[in-house]
Amino acid sequence: MKKPRVGVFGAFRGISMIDMLLIYPEAELVAVCDRHLPALEKVREHAKKYDAEVALYENFDDFIEHDM
């Protein structure tokens, strides 16, 4: 079975979900969207710890077009 590819809208409030998805083996975090750049940088740091590639978006229209 193929893993669900998940995107999170809202890096600040969604950080606990982001952290969980980075370690959850049954799904793959593929994208995060937030207008607040420091929140996206925090996600970048978290993803780096788990050697995960996560696309980061400031624009919702671009985010929603991501393959997820």
JONORSUL-V817954 format. One record per pair of residues at least 4 apart in sequence whose ideal C-beta (glycine too) atoms are under 7 Angstrom apart, sorted by the first residue. I is the first residue (numbers start at 1). J is the second residue. D is the distance in Angstrom with one decimal. If there is no record, write none. Layout:
<<I/J/D> <I/J/D>>
//
This chain:
<<3/26/6.5> <3/27/5.5> <3/28/4.9> <4/27/4.7> <5/28/5.3> <5/30/4.6> <5/67/6.5> <5/68/4.4> <6/21/5.7> <6/27/5.3> <6/28/6.7> <6/29/5.5> <6/30/6.6> <6/68/6.2> <7/30/6.2> <7/31/3.9> <7/32/6.8> <7/33/7.0> <7/63/6.4> <7/66/6.0> <7/68/4.4> <8/14/4.3> <8/17/5.6> <8/18/5.5> <8/29/7.0> <8/32/4.9> <9/33/5.0> <9/63/6.9> <10/14/4.5> <10/34/6.0> <11/15/6.4> <11/18/6.9> <11/32/5.2> <11/34/3.7> <11/39/3.8> <11/40/5.6> <11/42/6.8> <11/43/5.0> <12/34/6.6> <12/36/6.3> <12/39/4.5> <14/18/5.5> <15/19/6.2> <15/42/6.8> <16/20/6.4> <17/21/6.2> <18/22/6.5> <18/29/6.3> <18/32/6.3> <18/43/5.8> <18/46/6.3> <19/46/6.2> <20/24/5.7> <21/27/5.9> <21/29/3.9> <22/29/5.8> <22/46/6.2> <22/47/6.5> <22/50/4.5> <22/52/5.6> <23/50/6.8> <29/52/6.5> <29/54/5.6> <30/54/6.5> <30/55/6.4> <30/66/6.5> <30/68/5.2> <31/54/6.5> <31/55/4.4> <31/57/6.4> <31/63/5.9> <31/66/4.3> <31/68/5.8> <32/40/6.7> <32/43/4.9> <32/54/5.9> <32/56/5.6> <33/57/4.3> <33/60/5.8> <33/63/3.7> <34/39/4.6> <34/40/5.4> <35/58/5.6> <37/41/6.3> <38/42/6.6> <39/43/6.8> <40/44/6.4> <40/56/4.6> <41/45/6.6> <42/46/6.5> <43/47/6.1> <43/54/6.5> <43/56/6.3> <44/48/6.4> <44/56/6.3> <45/49/7.0> <47/52/4.4> <47/54/4.4> <55/66/5.7> <57/62/5.0> <57/63/3.9> <59/63/6.7> <60/64/6.1> <61/65/6.9>>
//
